[in-house]
Amino acid sequence: MEAQMDKKQLLAEAVKAAGEQSKAKQLWVIDSMIENIAMAFAEYVGMVSIDENGKPLLVGAIKRAMAAYEAYENSPRAARAAFVRSLLSNSQDVFAQQVYVATPRGDIAWMPFVSSVTEFLGHYPGAQVDVERQECKIAEPITNTFLMTKIIPASLLDQASLLELIGDPNQLA
């Protein structure tokens, strides 16, 4: 059950499902901050969140982020920014999730502004989980900023650090 997995296990499962193990091993050694951000993202969205095709959102997000990193791998600053921006580009998809657990008192819905999906599911071990997608009606700047505060270490949420982390990779290259 996902609620029992820690964020490192979740990330490892997503990387494996994306077929990116060798790239990820190299990347995590080169840039442990990227691994930490990816783990925080994995913990927040979990493996139950789905993309528009009903596949795990986390797997596709990691695959796209790895490709974004690779596109700028000759410039570590640009590559890091491309990776983080790629993960953040999933913010609308994260907030499009409708995750419910069945309890004896009725279904309980996950509220993304309150907790990560893994934290939410951790409160209901063994419960049946249903996931649907709906159109996200929250403005993208809000979902993007909120997700940023959840996956980027608090010590890097200052203006200079954010310019490095989420700046335009073309300008950082």
Backbone as a ProteinNet text record, in pm:
[ID]
protein_1_A
[PRIMARY]
MEAQMDKKQLLAEAVKAAGEQSKAKQLWVIDSMIENIAMAFAEYVGMVSIDENGKPLLVGAIKRAMAAYEAYENSPRAARAAFVRSLLSNSQDVFAQQVYVATPRGDIAWMPFVSSVTEFLGHYPGAQVDVERQECKIAEPITNTFLMTKIIPASLLDQASLLELIGDPNQLA
[TERTIARY]
84.5	0	88.1	49.8	129.7	154.7	57.1	72.1	190.2	227.6	336.5	472.3	475.8	601.3	655.3	786.7	842.6	870.9	910.6	926.9	1039.7	1143.2	1252.6	1203	1123.3	1066	969.5	888.4	794.8	869.6	974.1	1052.9	1118.8	1173.8	1238.8	1138.9	1017.5	914.1	878.2	865.7	832	944.6	1068.3	1184.9	1191.6	1168.2	1170.3	1059.3	938.7	825.8	849.8	925.9	958.3	1074.6	1140.5	1256	1377.4	1390	1496.9	1596.6	1610.4	1695.6	1840.5	1901	2043.7	2064.9	1978.5	1989.6	1970.8	1871.6	1841.5	1958.2	2016.8	2130.6	2242.9	2272.2	2377.7	2339	2215.4	2169.4	2168.4	2123.1	2116.9	2257.2	2357.5	2495.2	2547.5	2518.8	2565.1	2498.1	2367.8	2291.7	2190.2	2231.9	2143.8	2023.7	2037.4	1923.3	1808.7	1841.4	1739.5	1669.3	1745.3	1684.5	1589.9	1631.1	1545.8	1417.5	1427.6	1308.9	1218.4	1278	1199.7	1130.3	1200.1	1137.8	1020.8	1037.4	928.7	808.2	835	726.9	658.6	739.2	684.8	595.2	641.3	561.9	431.3	438.5	318.9	211.5	251.5	151.6	127.4	224.7	209.9	192.1	175.7	155.6	7.8	-82.2	-225.2	-274.9	-207.2	-248.6	-234.9	-330.6	-332.6	-324	-267	-261.3	-388.8	-394	-515.2	-546.1	-447.4	-467.9	-493.7	-505.5	-530.3	-406.1	-288.3	-161.9	-106.2	-13.8	40.2	104.9	54.8	106.2	254.6	293.7	431.8	528.9	493.8	582.8	607.8	502.9	517.3	592.1	564.3	630.1	780.4	819	961.6	1028.2	962.7	1018.2	1040.7	942.3	955.2	1063.7	1072.3	1172.9	1313.7	1329.4	1460.8	1499.2	1403.1	1429	1463.6	1394.4	1422.6	1564.6	1603.1	1738.8	1841.2	1816.6	1909.2	1929.4	1824.1	1832.2	1932.9	1962.4	2054	2172.4	2201.4	2299.8	2439.8	2470.2	2602	2612	2500.3	2498.6	2422.8	2493.5	2425.9	2315.5	2339.1	2235.9	2111.3	2129.6	2015.6	1944.4	2021	1962.1	1876.8	1927.7	1851.8	1722	1730.6	1611	1510.8	1559.1	1469.8	1398.5	1470	1412.3	1302.4	1334.3	1237.9	1117	1141.2	1028.8	939.8	1000.7	923	831.2	884.4	799.4	687	719.6	618	511.5	546.5	448.3	332.1	343.3	236.3	138.4	152.7	71.9	-78.2	-120.4	-263.6	-311.8	-227.3	-263.5	-274.9	-187.4	-194.2	-328.8	-368.7	-493.1	-617.8	-599.8	-712.7	-752.9	-673.6	-698.5	-816.7	-898	-1004.5	-975.2	-912.8	-874.9	-968	-1033.4	-1128	-1089.2	-1110	-1098.6	-1236.2	-1269.6	-1396.9	-1380	-1464.6	-1463.2	-1604.4	-1620.3	-1754.5	-1851.1	-1799.2	-1885.2	-1904.6	-1848.5	-1861.5	-1725.9	-1728	-1603.7	-1545.7	-1412.5	-1341.3	-1247.5	-1251.1	-1172.7	-1041.4	-937.8	-809	-822.3	-762.6	-760.2	-614.1	-572.5	-430.7	-370.7	-452.8	-398.4	-371.9	-423.2	-410.3	-293.2	-273.9	-168.1	-128.4	-17.2	21.5	-74	-81	-168.5	-119	13.4	65.1	33.5	41.1	3.6	-144.4	-226.5	-370.8	-399.9	-341.2	-366.3	-311	-206.6	-149.1	-244.5	-344.2	-445.2	-548.5	-551.4	-653.1	-589.2	-501.3	-435.7	-537.2	-519.7	-607.5	-740.4	-768.4	-896.1	-896.5	-1013.6	-1026.9	-1007.6	-924.9	-893.6	-950.1	-1023.2	-1074.1	-1014.6	-972.1	-911	-979.1	-1014.8	-1071.1	-1000.4	-1013.9	-962.3	-1079.3	-1063.9	-1159.7	-1081.4	-1147	-1079.1	-1036	-912	-862.8	-914.4	-986.6	-1044.4	-967	-854	-767.8	-665.2	-643.2	-550.9	-411.2	-347.9	-216.4	-110.4	-106.1	-4.8	-20.1	-142.6	-165.6	-120	-162	-121.6	29.5	87.1	231.2	306.9	266.2	332.7	315.8	196	172.3	259.8	262.4	343.2	491.6	533.6	671.7	707.6	618.1	647.4	649.8	590	587.2	705.7	764.9	872.3	1011.1	1020.1	1150.4	1181.6	1302.3	1336.8	1314.8	1261.2	1228.8	1350	1468.1	1589.2	1619.4	1552.5	1576.7	1460.3	1368.5	1252.5	1276.1	1396.9	1427.1	1442.8	1443.6	1443.2	1563	1681.8	1801.6	1801.4	1767.5	1765.8	1658.9	1542	1434.7	1469.7	1540.6	1584.2	1673.4	1754.7	1842.1	1761.7	1665.2	1591.7	1482.7	1416.5	1304.7	1318.1	1437.4	1461.2	1457.3	1457	1455.6	1587.4	1581.3	1705.9	1788.3	1723.3	1798.3	1883.4	1835.2	1911.6	2019	1998.1	2094.8	2207.1	2184.9	2283.3	2410.2
-119.6	0	124.7	221.6	342.2	414.8	417.4	490.3	437.5	313	252.4	284.2	328.3	357	492.4	501.2	632.4	701.1	827	903.9	851.1	794.7	738.4	616.1	532.3	414.4	455.8	557.1	606.4	655.2	733.4	784.8	670	573.9	459.3	381.2	363.7	292.6	369.2	501.3	583	582.6	593.6	592.5	459.7	351.2	218.4	206.5	250	243.5	330.5	439.3	528.2	473.9	370.1	314.1	403.5	479.8	579.5	550.1	423.8	393.2	435.5	402.8	435.1	586.1	657.1	803.5	863.2	812.5	866.4	843	724.4	696.1	795.7	821.7	918.4	1058.6	1096.6	1230.9	1253.1	1154.5	1171.7	1188.6	1122.7	1137.5	1277.3	1321.4	1453	1565.8	1552.1	1660.8	1606.7	1594.6	1538.9	1629.8	1760.1	1849	1811	1772.9	1729.9	1605.2	1512.8	1392.6	1429.8	1522	1563.1	1629.6	1711.8	1776.8	1672.7	1578.3	1471.1	1384.9	1357.5	1279.1	1354.3	1483.5	1563.1	1564.2	1574.7	1569.7	1433.3	1326.5	1189.9	1171.4	1220.3	1207.8	1286.6	1402.8	1487	1426.4	1375.1	1325.4	1174.9	1101	956.2	884.4	755.2	674.6	661.1	707.7	694.6	806.2	921.2	1032.1	990	1030.8	986.3	1104.1	1074	1175.4	1167.9	1243.8	1249.2	1116.2	1025.7	893	784	823.4	726.3	653.5	698.8	637.7	718.3	659.6	732.8	865.7	973.1	1107.2	1116.3	1055.2	1062.3	1003.9	893.5	828.3	920.1	973.8	1064.4	1191.4	1244.3	1367.5	1345.9	1232.7	1203.3	1183.6	1113	1089.6	1223.5	1313.1	1444.1	1529.8	1523.4	1602.2	1553.2	1422	1366.1	1412.4	1412.1	1457.4	1606.1	1685.4	1828.9	1852.1	1774.6	1785.2	1752.2	1643	1597.1	1700.8	1775.2	1875.6	1985.8	2004.3	2110.5	2056.1	1926.3	1864.1	1924.4	2000.9	2065.3	2189.4	2231.9	2345.2	2303.3	2269.9	2220.6	2312.4	2443.2	2537.2	2530.9	2530.7	2525.6	2390.9	2284.2	2150.2	2137.6	2188.2	2184.3	2263	2382.3	2465.5	2395	2333.6	2263.3	2148.9	2074.9	1962.8	2012.5	2114.4	2165.5	2227.6	2306	2365.6	2257.2	2150	2041	1978.9	1954.9	1900.1	1997.2	2124.8	2224.3	2239.3	2206.4	2218	2120.2	2030	1933.9	1983.7	2107.5	2155.6	2147.9	2181.2	2173.2	2028.7	1935.6	1793.7	1744.6	1794	1754.2	1797	1918.1	1970.1	1922.8	1850	1791	1656.3	1607.1	1475.4	1479.7	1379.5	1356.4	1220.3	1219.9	1096	1078.4	963.4	932.6	802.9	796.6	669.6	636	507.5	459.7	426.5	484.1	454.1	411.8	350	311.3	429.9	548.6	668.9	737.9	680.1	738.8	774.6	820.7	856.1	985.5	986.9	1106.8	1146.7	1274.3	1324.4	1386.2	1364.6	1429.6	1577.2	1662.5	1806.2	1847.5	1872.4	1899.3	2017.8	2115.5	2228.6	2193.1	2077.8	2038.5	1943.8	1848.2	1749.4	1687.4	1613.6	1536.1	1418.1	1359.4	1243.6	1126.8	1112.7	1000.8	1019.3	1141.8	1168.5	1138.8	1184.7	1160.1	1010.3	935	791.1	719.5	774.9	716.7	715.2	802.8	806	695	629.4	528	401.2	337.4	217.3	107.9	46.9	-62.3	-19.3	110.1	157.3	148.1	130.6	132	275.2	290.4	422.6	432.2	539.2	567.3	698.9	702.6	823.7	858.6	984.1	1037.7	1169.8	1215.9	1348.7	1437.9	1562.8	1662.3	1783.8	1874.2	1995.2	2075.5	2119.1	2202.3	2344.4	2394.8	2528.8	2633	2591.9	2682.7	2738.7	2867.9	2932.9	2871.9	2852.9	2789.8	2860.1	2994.4	3056.5	3014.5	2989.2	2947	2802.9	2712.8	2572.4	2557.4	2632.4	2626.9	2675	2788.1	2843.2	2751.4	2699.1	2609.8	2485.3	2423.1	2303.4	2335.3	2452.1	2493.8	2494.9	2546.7	2552.5	2413.7	2316	2180.1	2095.4	2125.8	2039	2101.5	2232.3	2298.5	2321.6	2286.3	2307.7	2453.3	2472.7	2607.1	2699.9	2644.9	2728	2786.3	2735.1	2783.9	2866.4	2904	2981	3132	3174.4	3316.8	3354.8	3482.3	3528.5	3479.8	3490.2	3450.6	3300.4	3220.9	3075.2	3033.4	3096.1	3059.8	3096	3206.8	3241.2	3131.8	3072.4	2962	2834.8	2807.7	2681.5	2677.9	2789.6	2787	2893	2947.8	3045.4	2979.1	3059.2	3010	2937.5	2806.9	2731.7	2791	2851.2	2909.6	3026.9	3101.3	3214.1	3169.5	3052.7	3002	2922.1	2877.6	2792.5	2867.9
0	0	0	-76.5	-92.8	38.3	126.2	251	332.5	311.6	385.8	323.4	199.4	131	174	189.9	215.8	82.1	90	-34	-122.2	-62.5	-141.8	-219.1	-154.7	-221.1	-332	-305.2	-407.1	-530	-506.3	-618.1	-693.6	-620.9	-685.6	-770.5	-720.9	-797.1	-924.6	-913.5	-1030.7	-1132.7	-1085.6	-1175.7	-1249.4	-1176.6	-1239	-1343.1	-1308.5	-1402.3	-1525.3	-1507.2	-1619.3	-1702.7	-1652.7	-1723.5	-1718.3	-1610.9	-1601.7	-1489.4	-1446.3	-1331.4	-1348.7	-1461.5	-1476.2	-1481.6	-1554.6	-1559.1	-1420.3	-1348.2	-1215.7	-1119.9	-1121.7	-1032.6	-1056.5	-1182.9	-1215.7	-1170.5	-1197.7	-1163.5	-1013.1	-937.4	-791.8	-733.2	-793.9	-747.1	-781.8	-902.4	-948.6	-870.9	-843.1	-784.2	-683.2	-558.9	-455.8	-428.6	-456.2	-436.7	-530.7	-653.2	-749.1	-695.4	-639.8	-582.5	-469.3	-382.5	-270.9	-318.9	-421.6	-477.7	-542.7	-614.4	-677.3	-571.9	-461.3	-353.6	-291.4	-271.1	-214.3	-308.4	-437.7	-536.6	-532.6	-527.2	-522.8	-400.8	-287.7	-165.8	-177.3	-240.3	-248.4	-338.5	-454.3	-550.7	-541.1	-489.1	-474.6	-607.8	-599.6	-720.1	-755.4	-667	-698	-789	-789.6	-876.4	-1021.2	-1103.2	-1242.2	-1339.5	-1457.1	-1561.9	-1645.5	-1753.1	-1836.4	-1904	-1908.4	-1968.7	-1865.6	-1737.7	-1632.4	-1584.4	-1628.1	-1586.8	-1468	-1390.3	-1275.1	-1315	-1260.6	-1287.1	-1252.7	-1142.5	-1097.1	-1199	-1259.9	-1356.7	-1476.4	-1534.1	-1648.2	-1610.5	-1491.1	-1446.7	-1431.5	-1374.2	-1356.9	-1492.8	-1582.7	-1717.2	-1789.2	-1783	-1847.7	-1780.3	-1648	-1575.9	-1609.1	-1621.6	-1658.7	-1800	-1890.8	-2028.3	-2029	-1947.3	-1939.5	-1887.3	-1787	-1733	-1841.3	-1910.6	-2014.3	-2124.6	-2154.8	-2261.6	-2228.8	-2099.7	-2057.5	-1977.8	-1989.6	-1901.2	-1909.6	-2012.8	-2022	-1934.5	-1878.5	-1786.8	-1660.9	-1553.6	-1432.9	-1379.8	-1382.9	-1334.2	-1420.9	-1551.6	-1643.5	-1633.8	-1621	-1611.6	-1485.6	-1374.4	-1249.1	-1263.7	-1321.3	-1340	-1431.6	-1537.9	-1630.1	-1559.3	-1475.1	-1400	-1306.1	-1227.4	-1129.2	-1198.8	-1302.8	-1377.6	-1437.4	-1484.1	-1541.4	-1435.7	-1315.9	-1209.4	-1174.7	-1163.4	-1128.3	-1236.6	-1360.5	-1469.5	-1452.1	-1356.9	-1327.9	-1222	-1177.9	-1065.7	-1093.3	-1213.3	-1246	-1240.9	-1286.4	-1280.9	-1136.8	-1049.7	-908.4	-849.6	-878.8	-821.7	-896.5	-1004	-1076.1	-1014.8	-920.7	-860.7	-764.6	-773.4	-675.4	-615	-498.8	-431.2	-312.3	-308.7	-201.5	-134.1	-4	66.4	122	114.1	166.5	314.5	397.3	540.5	579.8	696.5	741.4	749.7	767.3	775.8	641	535.7	402.5	344.7	220.6	151.9	209	214.7	258.8	145.4	109.8	-3.1	42.9	-39.5	-18	-53.5	27.6	1.8	-15.9	-139.9	-168.1	-92.9	-53.6	20.7	167	211.3	351.2	374.5	283	302	168.8	173.6	56	44.6	-73.3	-90.1	-6.1	8.3	87.8	235.8	284.1	423.5	444.8	351.5	358.6	363	269.3	264.6	386.8	446.9	567.5	685.2	682.4	789.7	775.1	658.5	629.9	574.3	651.8	599.4	566.7	452.8	412	353.3	352.2	297.9	145.7	89.6	-56.4	-104.5	-207.6	-261.7	-402.3	-430	-564.1	-609.6	-735.5	-790.1	-921.4	-934	-1058.3	-1085	-1207.6	-1243.7	-1278.9	-1247	-1291.9	-1339.1	-1402.2	-1446.9	-1325	-1324.7	-1215.1	-1236	-1138.4	-1150.1	-1068.6	-1016.1	-940.6	-1038.3	-1034.4	-1127.5	-1117.8	-1233.6	-1238.6	-1153.5	-1150.3	-1063	-915.9	-874.1	-735.4	-715.7	-805.6	-790.5	-803.8	-895.4	-917.9	-793.7	-739.4	-621.4	-501.4	-483.6	-370.5	-381.6	-499.2	-517.6	-496.2	-541.4	-523.4	-374.5	-290.4	-146.7	-83.7	-149.4	-96	-139.8	-255.2	-304.6	-297.1	-287.9	-279.6	-131.2	-86.8	53.7	95	213.8	262.7	258.9	280.3	279.9	142.7	38.2	-98.1	-152.6	-65.8	-110.6	-98.8	-129.8	-136.3	-283.8	-312	-450.2	-530.5	-476.1	-551.4	-579.6	-479.4	-498.1	-597.7	-589.4	-681.8	-825.8	-844.9	-980.4	-1036.6	-950.9	-993.6	-1017.3	-928.9	-935.2	-1041.2	-1061.9	-1156.3	-1264.3	-1278.6	-1383	-1520.8	-1622.5	-1759.3	-1788.4	-1816.3	-1841.8	-1955.3	-2053.8	-2165.6	-2119.2	-2020.9	-1968.4	-1868.9	-1809.1	-1710.9	-1776.9	-1900	-1970.2	-2002
[MASK]
+++++++++++++++++++++++++++++++++++++++++++++++++++++++++++++++++++++++++++++++++++++++++++++++++++++++++++++++++++++++++++++++++++++++++++++++++++++++++++++++++++++++++++++

